């Protein structure tokens, strides 16, 4: 048990470092880009980057969970491990080719890219770089040291390079170029590391058992895509109704604070996922105990973060911008979202998936997404950002109730 705990802790540290350089460091670059590019070009950059994130979702196809789970269960079966490595990587590359073609058409027909075609097209490198990203494999093997180190160093250097290279609006093309090179370099190096250090027999464009892997990844893909629609679509939906840029900026600041906290939880969830899946293979009871053990830590920390926000909201917002302090109450309300996000992640991804009931989670998540998106449209129309906050919080609580009900009705309860 001490070995298992140390492995989870080590992987959490690696994944937290990875998450820090993936999300936190780029957040520090955003204010710089706003000043250099100006609001119009920064808006184009933000829209484009958001679109690329959705492209990642399609290319990943849920393999970050299904592939990691397969590797975690079959890590000692070299033939199955190598087959999964080759097939999943090949499928992701094939999907990336299709997505890249669609993205190219989108850039050419969207009027917002008029005069900036090269800028939009340079993001294609990120699509292919994400396709050959090997985090899912090293996560399943619970050997994230190499991946995290390589990814963190490259992401840090790429963001620092942007600070030095982007000096005027005319340099906007360097942003997707640098990011694309960083993503591709990370993928190529980590594939090479897997082949050399773990002696993986990689067969390029091998589609052996692709139907099985696509089937296993489907539920995860639906769940992740619907979750992403709610998690990443709030600002876009709000902008349909709220024309005051200041209000959108206020909501973006509140939203970013909460998502930074979520981004801290993500590496922990990712680190404990293969351990929970492995324990479920030993026995259902051991899997449940594993989820309770590691989940309790996450819930306690979430409650601590929420308590800190309730106490320090005024100070936090005043530090960011004194004009934000009048919205401290809404930050406190919004922070409760964090707790239910973590509870639903544990119930759905860790517990139900461990019991091979991902279909139940997928269906509940689909209903939750439809209701939440509808509430977001209605709330934004009637009450601006306040309605949007109320909508996402209501939707997340509703998902918790649905998952608890489904667990009891299918006799899956702890």
ABEGO torsion letter per residue (X at the ends): XAAAAAAAAAAAAAAAAAAAAAAAAAAAAAAAAAAAAEAAAAAAAAAAAAAAAAAAAAAAGGAAAAAAAAAAAAAABAAAAAAAAAAAAAAAAAAAAAAAAAAAAAAAABAAABGAAAAAAAAAAAAAAAAABAAAAAAAAGBAAAAAAAAAAAAAAAAAAAAAABABAAAAAAAAAAAAAAAAAAAAAAAAAAAAAAGBBBBBGBABGAAAAAAAAAAAAAAAAAAAAAAAAAAAAAAAABABAAAAAAAAAAAAAAAAAAAAAAAAAAAAAAAAAAAAAABAAAAAAAAAAAAAAAAAAAAAAAAAAAAAAAAAAAAABAAAAAAAAAAAAAAAAAAAAAAAAAAAAAAAAAAGAAAAAAAAAAAAAAAAAAAAAAAAAAAEAAAAAAAAAAAAAAAAAAAAAAAAAAGABX
